[in-house]
Amino acid sequence: MKIRNLYDTLAATAAVFRDKIGISDGKEKIDYGELLQRTDCFSAYLKSVLQVKRGDCIGVLMLNSIEYVVLVYAAAKIGAKLVLINAKLHAKEISFILEDTKAKYLAIQADIWERVSHEIGKTQVQTLILDANVMFEHMEQYKVCCFSEGFAYTEEIIDGSEADQNTPIAVLYTSGTSGTPKGAEITNRAVLETVASYREILKLDENQSTLLAVPLFHVTGFSCIMAVFIAIGGYMRMIPSFHSDQSLKIMSEEHIRHFHAVPTIYQMLVNVMKDEYDLSSLESAVCGGGYIEDRLIKSFCSIAPNVSFHPAYGMTETAGGGVLFPKDYMKSSKKGSAGKVMDNCEITIFDDSNVEVPVGKIGQIAFRGPMIIRHYLNHKGDENFVNGWLLSGDLGYLDQDQYIYVVGRIKSMVNRGGEKIYSRFVEREILSNPKVNQCLVFPVKDFLFGEVPGCVIVPEKDQQITEKEIRDYLQERIQKTKIPVYIEFWDKLPNTASGKVKIAYLSRLFTEKYYSEEEKH
């Protein structure tokens, strides 16, 4: 069977594993035959009843569920675009995304509606698709339907899919930790390229099982987990949102073999691990969405004794693909690396003038390849494209074996009077202190030097540590000018829903606090 789009991967899997349980969301389990049938019915319902046309945008404001998965593959079949929205966003931010995409359809969970309905009314949305057959206040102006109606629809079932590889499947918005978020329009081919790479590098097959603990509105959940596991015919257990103990309990009881998450989740799992949980079935673990420290990898491997750990590095704009550690990180000589460039991806390093630099030299990481977006929605942010390369905003270098080393975000680099201080290097030294659990280094505005380093530290549980201890510790390890000028101790780092730390927020917060105080003197 020729695979033209994401729907075709489900059809191909159902043809081989029709009676095999493919997904469980805690409420029900569904085999691949039933998943395909619901998808076919719902795609026909979207097209014939709701009049959704190829290229139309459907906003999705839901937590992980079987309904969410059916919607994804039904939209892929008819060539509609899903606007995957972070369910934790403020109502005004949600309204902005719906207006930016001109979405006329919105799939939304009933309990989310009550929180955001006052802003949805200001958008172009005309039709609501609910997860329950209910009516709420402020719904009178919309056409309201329910997933269950679509699942039961049997008239005019579409034979075959209508989208090719270049048809957009989803619009995902960048985290927006600084400035206005931009919509990344991802094609079916982009997701298929990521699926092919993960499948080949990690040797994943139909015998694999995973826990989807990250949201489907994030590229990791969408491309690197859901799309991969449906394509291979594996088993995916999903939860609506992440909870540490619940995740450990499921992995233990259901003998989960594969896991993919962000650094924050790995840290939370390590923090609450108990003897009653058994992660010995876990064979492979992948970490993307941010840099993960060696110490945390080692801690996680100690609670999952049979696991092979694989750091990954990609972007929303690369459909999650790009870089993946091909072998067990803990047994590799490439420690500190985010992984090896995938065969279907190219990476180069640019200097400040967008000129390529030699191997081993630090600069801005840039991607090129079939999984890269062609442009941002409405062409916002197209300045990030240079001669076919997509600038990542990350600083790093390549070695001679095509392994990438990320040293930090450009926004987190500190330019202290012309001296470049790479945050990752300073963070690594701070984290080598056994009393430190997490930390982040970022630029703070300064009268004399332009910028100086600031730092937020999260101590290990039940540990007391002082600013003097940190300064004394660092004086023996790094250059004096790289030691953070401002150090604060917090209970946790401020993260986005995708687990990324809000660097720009911390920079601004510390600048407002310390720069203004300095000005008074």
CORMODA-V13419 format. One record per residue. SS is DSSP state (h for helix, s for strand, l for the rest). PSI is psi in radians with two decimals (999 if undefined). Layout:
# CORMODA-V13419
SS:PSI
SS:PSI
This chain:
# CORMODA-V13419
l:2.26
l:2.23
l:1.92
l:-0.41
l:-3.13
h:-0.65
h:-0.71
h:-0.50
h:-0.66
h:-0.77
h:-0.72
h:-0.72
h:-0.77
h:-0.51
h:-0.50
h:-0.66
l:0.80
l:-0.74
l:0.09
l:2.35
s:2.15
s:-0.64
s:2.50
s:2.34
l:0.27
l:-0.44
l:-0.65
l:2.79
s:2.54
s:2.37
s:2.97
h:-0.53
h:-0.79
h:-0.66
h:-0.75
h:-0.73
h:-0.81
h:-0.71
h:-0.79
h:-0.76
h:-0.76
h:-0.60
h:-0.70
h:-0.66
h:-0.78
h:-0.78
h:-0.81
h:-0.68
h:-0.83
l:-0.11
l:0.62
l:2.23
l:2.83
l:2.27
l:-0.24
l:2.57
s:2.27
s:1.98
s:2.49
s:2.03
s:1.33
l:2.79
l:2.93
l:2.29
l:2.91
h:-0.65
h:-0.72
h:-0.82
h:-0.77
h:-0.76
h:-0.74
h:-0.87
h:-0.48
h:-0.74
h:-0.70
h:-0.62
h:-0.70
h:-0.01
l:0.33
l:2.78
s:2.25
s:2.26
s:1.80
s:1.96
l:2.33
l:2.03
l:-0.22
l:-0.06
l:2.73
l:2.66
h:-0.66
h:-0.63
h:-0.66
h:-0.76
h:-0.72
h:-0.80
h:-0.75
h:-0.67
h:-0.66
h:-0.57
h:-0.12
l:0.68
l:2.27
l:-0.18
s:2.52
s:2.06
s:2.11
s:2.49
l:2.48
h:-0.68
h:-0.32
h:-0.57
h:-0.79
h:-0.51
h:-0.47
h:-0.04
h:-0.59
h:-0.44
h:-0.55
h:-0.59
l:-0.29
l:-0.01
l:-3.07
l:0.08
l:2.27
l:-0.43
s:2.30
s:2.35
s:1.98
s:2.73
l:-0.12
l:2.62
l:1.33
l:2.87
l:2.36
l:2.98
l:2.55
l:0.20
l:-0.09
l:-0.52
l:-0.06
l:2.75
s:2.16
s:2.24
s:3.14
s:2.60
h:-0.72
h:-0.58
h:-0.74
h:-0.64
h:-0.49
h:-0.10
l:2.22
l:-0.03
l:2.56
l:0.79
l:2.28
l:2.28
l:1.93
l:2.94
l:2.81
l:0.06
l:2.50
l:-3.08
l:-0.51
l:-0.03
l:2.25
s:2.41
s:-0.54
s:2.66
s:2.06
s:2.44
s:2.40
l:2.79
l:-0.55
l:0.56
l:-0.27
l:2.30
l:-3.02
l:2.32
l:2.59
l:2.51
s:2.15
s:2.00
s:1.97
s:2.29
s:2.88
h:-0.72
h:-0.69
h:-0.80
h:-0.73
h:-0.62
h:-0.75
h:-0.76
h:-0.82
h:-0.70
h:-0.82
h:-0.76
h:-0.79
h:-0.83
h:-0.73
h:-0.05
l:0.83
l:2.42
l:-3.02
l:-0.22
l:-0.07
l:2.66
s:2.62
s:2.82
s:2.09
s:1.71
l:-0.08
l:2.74
l:2.57
l:-0.28
l:-0.08
l:2.54
h:-0.53
h:-0.85
h:-0.69
h:-0.98
h:-0.83
h:-0.26
h:-1.19
h:-0.96
h:-0.67
h:-0.86
h:-0.55
h:-0.62
h:-0.62
h:-0.19
l:0.50
l:-3.03
s:2.25
s:2.03
s:2.16
s:2.65
l:2.60
l:-0.74
l:2.80
l:2.32
l:2.24
h:-1.00
h:-0.70
h:-0.74
h:-0.79
h:-0.68
h:-0.78
h:-0.80
h:-0.63
h:-0.88
h:-0.58
l:0.10
l:0.88
l:2.39
l:-0.36
s:2.50
s:2.46
s:2.17
s:-3.00
l:2.87
h:-0.69
h:-0.72
h:-0.74
h:-0.70
h:-0.74
h:-0.63
h:-0.78
h:-0.69
h:-0.56
h:0.11
l:2.36
l:2.84
l:-0.44
l:-0.28
l:2.45
l:1.91
l:0.41
l:-0.32
l:-0.29
l:2.13
l:-0.60
s:2.48
s:2.37
s:2.46
s:2.06
l:-3.00
l:0.23
l:2.85
l:2.37
l:2.28
l:2.60
h:-0.66
h:-0.66
h:-0.71
h:-0.80
h:-0.72
h:-0.73
h:-0.72
h:-0.43
h:-0.44
h:-0.19
l:1.39
l:-0.31
l:0.24
l:2.54
s:2.15
s:2.39
s:1.73
s:2.65
s:2.74
s:2.10
s:-2.93
l:2.87
h:-0.71
h:-0.21
h:0.28
l:0.51
l:-0.20
l:3.14
s:-1.12
s:2.34
s:2.38
l:2.07
l:-0.43
l:-3.14
l:2.07
h:-0.72
h:-0.29
h:0.19
l:2.73
l:0.05
l:0.60
l:2.49
l:-0.26
l:2.62
l:-0.12
s:-3.04
s:2.50
s:2.27
l:2.71
l:-0.49
l:0.28
s:2.60
s:2.51
s:2.39
s:2.96
s:2.22
s:2.59
l:-3.00
l:-0.33
l:0.23
l:0.66
l:2.34
s:2.45
l:2.82
l:2.89
l:2.35
l:-0.17
l:2.43
l:2.41
s:-2.90
s:2.30
s:2.36
s:2.50
s:2.63
s:2.47
s:3.09
l:-0.26
l:0.00
l:2.46
l:2.63
l:-0.49
l:2.94
s:2.71
h:2.38
h:0.31
h:0.46
l:2.36
l:0.25
h:-0.16
h:-0.21
h:-0.03
s:2.26
s:1.89
l:0.76
l:-0.11
s:2.47
s:2.07
s:2.34
s:-0.43
s:0.01
s:2.59
s:2.43
s:-3.00
s:2.76
s:2.55
l:-3.12
l:-0.25
l:0.23
l:0.48
s:2.41
s:2.42
s:2.05
s:2.22
s:0.01
s:2.95
s:2.61
h:-0.67
h:-0.36
h:-0.14
l:2.40
s:2.15
s:1.58
s:1.64
l:0.60
l:-0.27
s:2.16
s:2.13
s:2.01
l:2.08
h:-0.68
h:-0.65
h:-0.73
h:-0.74
h:-0.68
h:-0.68
h:-0.69
h:-0.74
h:-0.26
l:-0.21
l:2.15
l:-0.27
l:-0.11
s:2.25
s:-0.89
s:2.74
s:2.83
s:2.32
s:2.42
s:2.85
s:2.47
s:2.31
s:2.45
s:2.44
l:-0.76
l:-0.84
l:-0.06
s:-0.96
s:2.59
s:2.78
s:2.38
s:2.87
s:2.39
s:2.28
s:2.33
s:1.95
s:2.78
l:2.68
l:2.33
l:0.31
l:2.43
l:2.29
l:2.49
l:2.86
h:-0.68
h:-0.71
h:-0.77
h:-0.78
h:-0.77
h:-0.69
h:-0.75
h:-0.52
h:-0.46
l:-0.05
l:-0.55
l:2.87
l:2.48
h:-0.66
h:-0.27
h:-0.17
l:2.25
l:2.36
l:-0.68
s:2.19
s:2.22
s:2.62
s:2.12
l:2.82
l:-0.53
l:2.81
l:2.55
l:2.03
s:2.67
l:3.05
l:-0.43
l:0.07
l:0.02
l:2.53
s:2.47
l:1.42
h:-0.86
h:-0.64
h:-0.81
h:-0.72
h:-0.82
h:-0.75
h:-0.84
h:-0.64
h:-0.79
h:-0.59
h:-0.84
h:-0.60
h:-0.73
h:-0.64
h:-0.68
h:-0.64
h:-0.58
h:-0.51
l:999
